[in-house]
Amino acid sequence: MQGRFLVTGPPEPGPFPGIVDILGAGGGLLEYRASLLAGKGFAVMALAYYNYEDLPKSLENLHLEYFEEAVNYLLNHPQVKGPGVGLLGISKGGELCLSMASLLKGITAAVIINGSVVRVGGNLHYKGEILPPVGFNQNRIKITKDGFVDIVEVLNSPLEGADQKSFIPVERAECPFLFLVGQDDHNWKSEFYANEASKRLQAHGKAKPQVICYPGTGHYIEPPYFPLCPASLHTLVGTPVIWGGEPRAHARAQIDAWQQLQTFFHKHLGGEKGTIPAKL
């Protein structure tokens, strides 16, 4: 794991509740959200998983053992209180966190921000099992009046035919979930995915997850006061796509979502709420 992550936490003596933070398909090691959460009383691991140093250069084949190693490292970190850790993922990171919560041990809580309940873009391997990617149809791509690509309808339904094999086995999870959903997400159907995950969990006798939907909110629900990103280059698609969102509604959603995920983690991971005073 050396060099593929950053663990950051409050300056006070620990231990603190631990969280693994995983971002989207852009790859690399991004630390901004983990650093901000560390100021709220958590020990946070910002985890790179591809397109960084010696990690895979594509998403065609990922191995869950790598993420299991990260969870175990954090569980054994002297600044982490245990007995389990939380997961925080957005977009592709949300999909990966959902897979981790479903298949790995040591997970106490998971927050999924506009994540997918199906495997997308490549195979996920774990202990001899393979979760294949859901199919897609490029003919369902639309072009906006501004010339951007809209891919929200491209992925096949995970409820039909062979694509059912791509559905992440959320029924095997043992932790509570919080789904934060932008109802104007144009990357994929996040609200549909959250609701289908909820249905499957309850059908298998698991607790109903908390699902919070935000009208007028796009794909990238960032920490408060980050500007709305309405469109940008999509790493997997290879062209600029729209992400959705109306500026005012999206900004309000980011403020609320930031508070909701902290409350959820403090409830299920413990620790004391607090904010490190700014020095500027």
Summary of the structure (lengths in Angstrom):
residues: 280
radius of gyration: 17.8
end to end distance: 33.7
largest distance: 56.4
contacts: 952
relative contact order: 0.15
helix: 29%
strand: 24%
